Amino acid sequence: MKVLMIYANSFGYTPAVKSLPDFPDITEAKTFRDVQVVCVQVEEKDPERMKPLETKLVKLIKWAAKKNETRRILLHSFAHLSESKAPPEISKELFDRVETRLRNSDFEVEQTPYGYFLDLHLDAPGKSSARIFKSLD
């Protein structure tokens, strides 16, 4: 599993191209302020060890959010962090479980539309904790 986290003063998206036909149709654009954006790619080898990876991911997100003094999390599927990809349904299930776990810890959590290429708008500060990459094994 690969994770790229970007703390953003402002992060916005507009659905541009639907790439996975089995997921819901979404056209609404959204903008978030003071948000920890968490870009995740679940790799082909990950489903067999999903539970420990899920726990590592939740801990990493909580740590980054604390470093950046935010309680807002935006989960984003980013299938370009590795050449290896798990099936989309597996990734989406992980996102849903992580969202639930973070909400149960009093975080505000949303997900970008799954199965879409998005037009993105990003305003991120130039501080070291604003950009974090991690390979979870």
VEXTI-458802 format. One record per residue: z negated, y, x of N, C-alpha, C, O in turn. Coordinates in Angstrom, 1 decimal, padded with zeros to 4 digits. Example, Ala and Ser with C-alpha at 12.3 -4.5 7.8 and 13.67 -1.06 7.14 Angstrom:
VEXTI-458802
LUMMAR     nw     nv     nu    caw    cav    cau     cw     cv     cu     ow     ov     ou
LUMMAR -007.8 -005.7  013.2 -007.8 -004.5  012.3 -007.8 -003.3  013.2 -008.5 -003.3  014.2
LUMMAR -007.1 -002.2  012.8 -007.1 -001.1  013.7 -007.9  000.0  012.9 -008.0  001.1  013.4
***
This chain:
VEXTI-458802
LUMMAR     nw     nv     nu    caw    cav    cau     cw     cv     cu     ow     ov     ou
LUMMAR  000.0 -001.2  000.8  000.0  000.0  000.0  000.0  001.2  000.9 -000.8  001.3  001.8
LUMMAR  000.9  002.1  000.6  000.9  003.4  001.3  000.5  004.5  000.4  000.8  004.5 -000.8
LUMMAR -000.3  005.5  000.9 -000.8  006.6  000.1 -000.6  007.9  000.9 -001.0  008.0  002.1
LUMMAR  000.0  008.8  000.2  000.1  010.2  000.7 -000.6  011.1 -000.3 -000.2  011.2 -001.4
LUMMAR -001.6  011.8  000.2 -002.3  012.7 -000.6 -002.1  014.2 -000.2 -002.2  014.5  001.0
LUMMAR -001.9  015.0 -001.2 -001.6  016.4 -000.9 -002.5  017.2 -001.9 -002.4  017.1 -003.1
LUMMAR -003.4  018.0 -001.3 -004.2  018.9 -002.2 -003.3  020.1 -002.5 -002.6  020.6 -001.6
LUMMAR -003.2  020.5 -003.7 -002.3  021.5 -004.1 -003.1  022.6 -004.9 -003.9  022.3 -005.8
LUMMAR -002.8  023.9 -004.5 -003.3  025.0 -005.3 -002.6  024.9 -006.7 -003.1  025.2 -007.7
LUMMAR -001.3  024.5 -006.6 -000.5  024.4 -007.8  000.6  023.3 -007.6  001.2  023.2 -006.5
LUMMAR  000.7  022.4 -008.6  001.7  021.3 -008.5  002.3  021.2 -009.9  001.6  021.0 -010.9
LUMMAR  003.6  021.3 -010.0  004.3  021.1 -011.2  005.5  020.2 -011.1  006.0  019.9 -010.1
LUMMAR  005.8  019.6 -012.3  007.0  018.7 -012.3  007.7  018.9 -013.6  007.2  019.3 -014.7
LUMMAR  009.0  018.6 -013.6  009.9  018.5 -014.7  010.6  017.2 -014.6  011.3  016.9 -013.6
LUMMAR  010.6  016.3 -015.6  011.3  015.0 -015.6  012.8  015.4 -015.4  013.4  016.2 -016.2
LUMMAR  013.5  014.7 -014.4  014.9  015.0 -014.2  015.8  013.8 -014.5  016.7  014.0 -015.3
LUMMAR  015.5  012.7 -013.9  016.3  011.5 -014.2  015.4  010.3 -014.4  014.5  010.0 -013.6
LUMMAR  015.7  009.6 -015.5  014.9  008.4 -015.8  015.5  007.2 -015.0  016.7  007.0 -015.1
LUMMAR  014.7  006.6 -014.2  015.2  005.5 -013.3  014.8  004.1 -013.8  015.4  003.1 -013.3
LUMMAR  013.8  004.0 -014.7  013.4  002.7 -015.2  013.5  002.8 -016.7  012.6  003.4 -017.3
LUMMAR  014.5  002.1 -017.3  014.7  002.2 -018.7  013.6  001.7 -019.6  013.5  002.0 -020.8
LUMMAR  012.7  000.8 -019.1  011.7  000.2 -019.9  010.5  001.0 -020.1  009.5  000.6 -020.8
LUMMAR  010.4  002.2 -019.5  009.3  003.1 -019.6  009.6  004.2 -020.7  010.8  004.5 -020.9
LUMMAR  008.6  004.8 -021.2  008.8  005.8 -022.3  009.6  007.0 -021.9  009.7  007.4 -020.7
LUMMAR  010.3  007.6 -022.9  011.1  008.8 -022.7  010.2  010.0 -022.6  009.3  010.2 -023.5
LUMMAR  010.3  010.8 -021.6  009.4  012.0 -021.4  010.3  013.1 -021.0  011.1  013.0 -020.0
LUMMAR  010.1  014.3 -021.6  010.9  015.5 -021.3  010.0  016.6 -020.9  010.4  017.6 -020.4
LUMMAR  008.7  016.5 -021.2  007.8  017.7 -021.0  007.5  017.9 -019.6  007.1  017.0 -018.8
LUMMAR  007.6  019.2 -019.2  007.2  019.6 -017.8  005.7  020.0 -017.9  005.1  020.3 -018.9
LUMMAR  005.0  019.8 -016.7  003.6  020.1 -016.6  003.3  020.8 -015.3  004.0  020.6 -014.3
LUMMAR  002.2  021.6 -015.3  001.8  022.2 -014.1  000.2  022.0 -014.0 -000.5  022.1 -015.0
LUMMAR -000.2  021.8 -012.8 -001.6  021.5 -012.5 -002.1  022.5 -011.4 -001.4  022.8 -010.5
LUMMAR -003.4  022.9 -011.5 -003.9  023.8 -010.5 -005.2  023.1 -009.9 -005.8  022.3 -010.6
LUMMAR -005.4  023.4 -008.6 -006.6  022.9 -007.9 -006.6  021.4 -008.1 -007.6  020.8 -008.7
LUMMAR -005.6  020.7 -007.6 -005.4  019.3 -007.9 -005.2  018.4 -006.6 -004.5  018.9 -005.7
LUMMAR -005.8  017.3 -006.6 -005.5  016.3 -005.5 -004.4  015.4 -006.0 -004.6  014.6 -006.9
LUMMAR -003.2  015.6 -005.4 -002.0  014.8 -005.8 -002.0  013.5 -004.9 -002.1  013.6 -003.7
LUMMAR -002.0  012.4 -005.6 -002.1  011.1 -004.9 -000.8  010.3 -005.1 -000.5  009.8 -006.2
LUMMAR  000.1  010.3 -004.0  001.3  009.6 -004.1  001.1  008.2 -003.5  000.6  008.0 -002.4
LUMMAR  001.5  007.2 -004.3  001.2  005.8 -004.0  002.4  004.9 -004.1  003.2  005.1 -005.0
LUMMAR  002.6  004.1 -003.1  003.6  003.0 -003.1  002.9  001.7 -003.0  002.3  001.4 -001.9
LUMMAR  003.0  000.9 -004.0  002.5 -000.5 -004.0  003.6 -001.3 -003.3  004.8 -001.3 -003.8
LUMMAR  003.3 -002.1 -002.3  004.3 -002.8 -001.6  004.3 -004.3 -002.1  003.4 -004.7 -002.8
LUMMAR  005.4 -005.0 -001.7  005.7 -006.3 -002.2  004.5 -007.3 -001.9  004.2 -008.2 -002.7
LUMMAR  003.8 -007.1 -000.8  002.7 -008.0 -000.4  001.4 -007.7 -001.1  000.5 -008.5 -001.0
LUMMAR  001.3 -006.6 -001.8  000.0 -006.1 -002.3 -000.5 -006.8 -003.6 -001.7 -007.0 -003.7
LUMMAR  000.3 -007.3 -004.5 -000.2 -007.9 -005.7 -001.2 -009.0 -005.5 -002.2 -009.2 -006.2
LUMMAR -001.1 -009.8 -004.4 -002.0 -010.9 -004.1 -003.4 -010.5 -003.7 -004.3 -011.3 -003.7
LUMMAR -003.5 -009.2 -003.3 -004.8 -008.7 -002.9 -005.1 -007.3 -003.6 -005.6 -006.4 -003.0
LUMMAR -004.7 -007.2 -004.8 -004.7 -006.0 -005.6 -006.1 -005.4 -005.8 -006.4 -004.2 -005.6
LUMMAR -007.1 -006.3 -006.1 -008.5 -005.8 -006.4 -009.1 -005.1 -005.2 -009.6 -004.0 -005.4
LUMMAR -009.1 -005.7 -004.0 -009.7 -004.9 -002.9 -008.9 -003.6 -002.5 -009.5 -002.6 -002.1
LUMMAR -007.6 -003.7 -002.7 -006.8 -002.5 -002.4 -007.1 -001.4 -003.4 -007.2 -000.2 -003.1
LUMMAR -007.2 -001.8 -004.7 -007.6 -000.8 -005.8 -008.9 -000.1 -005.4 -009.0  001.1 -005.6
LUMMAR -009.9 -000.9 -005.0 -011.2 -000.3 -004.6 -011.1  000.6 -003.5 -011.7  001.7 -003.5
LUMMAR -010.3  000.2 -002.4 -010.1  001.1 -001.3 -009.4  002.4 -001.7 -009.7  003.5 -001.3
LUMMAR -008.4  002.3 -002.6 -007.7  003.5 -003.1 -008.6  004.4 -003.8 -008.6  005.6 -003.6
LUMMAR -009.4  003.9 -004.7 -010.4  004.7 -005.5 -011.3  005.4 -004.5 -011.5  006.6 -004.7
LUMMAR -011.9  004.7 -003.6 -012.8  005.4 -002.6 -012.1  006.5 -001.8 -012.6  007.5 -001.6
LUMMAR -010.8  006.2 -001.4 -010.1  007.2 -000.6 -009.8  008.4 -001.5 -009.9  009.5 -001.0
LUMMAR -009.5  008.2 -002.7 -009.2  009.4 -003.6 -010.5  010.2 -003.8 -010.4  011.4 -003.7
LUMMAR -011.6  009.6 -004.0 -012.8  010.3 -004.2 -013.2  011.1 -003.0 -013.6  012.2 -003.1
LUMMAR -013.0  010.4 -001.8 -013.3  011.1 -000.5 -012.5  012.4 -000.4 -013.0  013.4  000.0
LUMMAR -011.1  012.2 -000.6 -010.2  013.4 -000.4 -010.5  014.5 -001.4 -010.5  015.7 -001.1
LUMMAR -010.8  014.1 -002.6 -011.1  015.1 -003.7 -012.4  015.9 -003.3 -012.5  017.1 -003.4
LUMMAR -013.4  015.2 -002.7 -014.6  015.8 -002.3 -014.3  016.8 -001.1 -014.8  017.9 -001.1
LUMMAR -013.5  016.3 -000.2 -013.2  017.2  001.0 -012.5  018.5  000.5 -012.6  019.5  001.1
LUMMAR -011.7  018.3 -000.6 -010.9  019.5 -001.0 -011.6  020.2 -002.2 -011.0  021.1 -002.9
LUMMAR -012.8  019.8 -002.5 -013.6  020.4 -003.6 -012.9  020.5 -004.9 -012.9  021.6 -005.5
LUMMAR -012.4  019.4 -005.4 -011.8  019.3 -006.7 -012.2  018.1 -007.4 -012.5  017.1 -006.8
LUMMAR -012.1  018.1 -008.7 -012.4  017.0 -009.6 -011.1  016.6 -010.3 -011.2  015.7 -011.2
LUMMAR -010.0  017.2 -010.0 -008.7  017.0 -010.7 -007.9  016.1 -009.8 -007.6  016.4 -008.6
LUMMAR -007.4  015.0 -010.4 -006.5  014.1 -009.7 -005.2  013.9 -010.4 -005.2  013.8 -011.7
LUMMAR -004.1  013.8 -009.7 -002.8  013.5 -010.3 -002.2  012.3 -009.5 -001.9  012.4 -008.4
LUMMAR -002.1  011.2 -010.3 -001.5  010.0 -009.7  000.0  010.1 -009.8  000.6  010.4 -010.9
LUMMAR  000.7  009.8 -008.7  002.2  009.9 -008.7  002.8  008.7 -007.9  002.4  008.5 -006.8
LUMMAR  003.7  008.0 -008.6  004.3  006.9 -008.0  005.4  007.4 -007.0  006.3  008.2 -007.5
LUMMAR  005.3  007.0 -005.8  006.2  007.6 -004.8  006.8  006.4 -004.0  006.3  006.0 -003.0
LUMMAR  007.9  005.9 -004.5  008.5  004.6 -004.0  009.4  004.9 -002.7  010.3  004.1 -002.5
LUMMAR  009.0  005.8 -001.9  009.8  006.1 -000.7  008.9  006.2  000.5  009.3  006.7  001.6
LUMMAR  007.7  005.6  000.4  006.8  005.6  001.6  006.9  004.4  002.4  006.4  004.3  003.5
LUMMAR  007.7  003.4  001.9  007.9  002.1  002.6  009.1  001.5  002.0  009.6  001.8  000.9
LUMMAR  009.7  000.6  002.8  010.9 -000.1  002.3  010.6 -001.2  001.4  011.4 -001.7  000.7
LUMMAR  009.3 -001.6  001.4  008.8 -002.7  000.6  008.3 -002.2 -000.8  007.5 -001.2 -000.8
LUMMAR  008.7 -002.9 -001.9  008.2 -002.4 -003.2  007.8 -003.6 -004.0  008.4 -004.6 -004.1
LUMMAR  006.6 -003.4 -004.7  006.2 -004.3 -005.7  006.9 -004.0 -007.0  007.5 -003.0 -007.1
LUMMAR  006.9 -005.0 -007.9  007.6 -004.7 -009.2  006.9 -003.5 -009.9  005.7 -003.3 -009.8
LUMMAR  007.7 -002.7 -010.6  007.2 -001.5 -011.2  006.0 -001.7 -012.2  005.1 -000.9 -012.3
LUMMAR  006.0 -002.8 -012.9  005.0 -003.1 -013.9  003.6 -003.3 -013.2  002.6 -002.9 -013.7
LUMMAR  003.7 -003.9 -012.0  002.4 -004.1 -011.2  001.9 -002.7 -010.7  000.7 -002.5 -010.8
LUMMAR  002.8 -001.9 -010.3  002.4 -000.5 -009.8  001.8  000.3 -011.0  000.7  000.9 -010.8
LUMMAR  002.4  000.2 -012.1  001.9  001.0 -013.3  000.6  000.5 -013.7 -000.3  001.3 -014.1
LUMMAR  000.4 -000.8 -013.7 -000.9 -001.4 -014.1 -002.0 -000.9 -013.1 -003.1 -000.6 -013.6
LUMMAR -001.7 -000.8 -011.8 -002.7 -000.3 -010.9 -003.0  001.1 -011.2 -004.2  001.5 -011.2
LUMMAR -002.0  002.0 -011.4 -002.2  003.4 -011.8 -003.2  003.5 -013.0 -004.1  004.3 -013.0
LUMMAR -003.0  002.7 -014.0 -003.8  002.8 -015.2 -005.2  002.4 -014.9 -006.2  003.0 -015.4
LUMMAR -005.4  001.3 -014.1 -006.8  000.9 -013.7 -007.5  002.0 -012.9 -008.7  002.3 -013.1
LUMMAR -006.8  002.5 -011.9 -007.3  003.6 -011.0 -007.7  004.8 -011.9 -008.8  005.4 -011.7
LUMMAR -006.8  005.2 -012.8 -007.1  006.3 -013.7 -008.4  006.1 -014.5 -009.3  006.9 -014.5
LUMMAR -008.6  004.9 -015.0 -009.8  004.6 -015.8 -011.0  004.6 -014.9 -012.1  005.2 -015.3
LUMMAR -011.0  004.1 -013.7 -012.1  004.1 -012.8 -012.5  005.5 -012.4 -013.7  005.8 -012.3
LUMMAR -011.5  006.3 -012.1 -011.8  007.7 -011.8 -012.4  008.5 -012.9 -013.3  009.3 -012.8
LUMMAR -011.8  008.3 -014.1 -012.4  009.0 -015.3 -013.8  008.5 -015.6 -014.6  009.4 -016.0
LUMMAR -014.1  007.3 -015.3 -015.5  006.8 -015.4 -016.4  007.4 -014.4 -017.7  007.3 -014.6
LUMMAR -015.9  008.0 -013.4 -016.7  008.8 -012.4 -016.6  010.3 -012.6 -016.8  011.0 -011.6
LUMMAR -016.2  010.7 -013.8 -016.2  012.1 -014.2 -015.1  012.9 -013.5 -015.3  014.1 -013.2
LUMMAR -014.0  012.3 -013.1 -012.8  013.0 -012.6 -011.9  013.3 -013.8 -011.8  012.5 -014.7
LUMMAR -011.1  014.4 -013.7 -010.0  014.7 -014.6 -008.8  014.0 -014.0 -008.5  014.3 -012.8
LUMMAR -008.2  013.1 -014.7 -007.1  012.3 -014.1 -005.9  012.3 -015.0 -006.0  012.1 -016.2
LUMMAR -004.7  012.5 -014.4 -003.4  012.4 -015.1 -002.5  011.7 -014.2 -002.7  011.5 -013.0
LUMMAR -001.4  011.2 -014.8 -000.3  010.6 -014.1  001.0  011.3 -014.3  001.2  011.8 -015.4
LUMMAR  001.8  011.4 -013.3  003.2  011.9 -013.5  003.9  010.8 -014.3  003.6  009.7 -014.3
LUMMAR  005.0  011.2 -015.0  005.8  010.2 -015.8  006.3  009.1 -014.9  007.0  009.3 -013.9
LUMMAR  006.0  007.9 -015.2  006.3  006.7 -014.4  007.8  006.3 -014.7  008.2  006.3 -015.9
LUMMAR  008.5  006.0 -013.7  009.9  005.6 -013.8  010.9  006.8 -013.9  012.0  006.7 -014.4
LUMMAR  010.5  007.9 -013.3  011.4  009.1 -013.3  011.5  009.7 -011.9  010.5  009.6 -011.1
LUMMAR  012.6  010.3 -011.7  012.7  011.2 -010.6  012.4  012.6 -011.2  012.8  012.9 -012.3
LUMMAR  011.6  013.4 -010.4  011.0  014.6 -011.0  011.5  015.8 -010.1  011.5  015.7 -008.9
LUMMAR  011.7  016.9 -010.8  011.8  018.2 -010.0  010.4  018.6 -009.8  009.6  018.7 -010.7
LUMMAR  010.0  018.9 -008.5  008.7  019.2 -008.1  008.5  020.6 -007.7  009.5  021.2 -007.1
LUMMAR  007.4  021.2 -008.0  007.0  022.5 -007.5  005.6  022.4 -006.9  004.7  022.0 -007.5
LUMMAR  005.5  022.8 -005.6  004.3  022.5 -004.8  003.9  023.8 -004.1  004.7  024.4 -003.4
LUMMAR  002.6  024.1 -004.2  002.0  025.2 -003.4  000.7  024.5 -002.8 -000.3  024.3 -003.5
LUMMAR  000.8  024.2 -001.5 -000.3  023.6 -000.8 -000.8  024.4  000.3  000.0  025.0  001.1
LUMMAR -002.1  024.5  000.5 -002.7  025.3  001.6 -002.5  024.7  002.9 -002.3  023.4  003.0
LUMMAR -002.5  025.5  004.0 -002.4  024.9  005.3 -003.7  024.6  006.0 -004.1  025.2  006.9
LUMMAR -004.4  023.6  005.4 -005.6  023.1  006.0 -005.5  021.6  006.2 -004.8  020.9  005.5
LUMMAR -006.2  021.1  007.2 -006.1  019.7  007.6 -006.3  018.7  006.5 -005.7  017.7  006.4
LUMMAR -007.3  019.0  005.6 -007.6  018.0  004.6 -006.7  018.1  003.4 -006.8  017.3  002.4
LUMMAR -005.7  019.0  003.4 -004.7  019.2  002.3 -003.6  018.1  002.4 -002.9  017.9  001.4
LUMMAR -003.5  017.4  003.5 -002.4  016.4  003.6 -003.0  015.2  004.4 -003.4  015.3  005.5
LUMMAR -003.0  014.1  003.7 -003.6  012.8  004.2 -002.7  011.7  003.9 -002.3  011.5  002.8
LUMMAR -002.3  010.9  005.0 -001.6  009.7  004.8 -002.4  008.5  005.2 -003.1  008.6  006.2
LUMMAR -002.3  007.4  004.4 -003.1  006.2  004.8 -002.3  005.0  004.4 -001.7  005.0  003.3
LUMMAR -002.4  004.0  005.2 -001.8  002.7  004.9 -003.0  001.8  004.6 -003.8  001.5  005.5
LUMMAR -003.1  001.3  003.4 -004.2  000.5  003.0 -003.8 -001.0  003.2 -002.8 -001.4  002.7
LUMMAR -004.6 -001.7  004.0 -004.4 -003.1  004.3 -005.5 -003.9  003.8 -005.5 -005.2  003.9
***
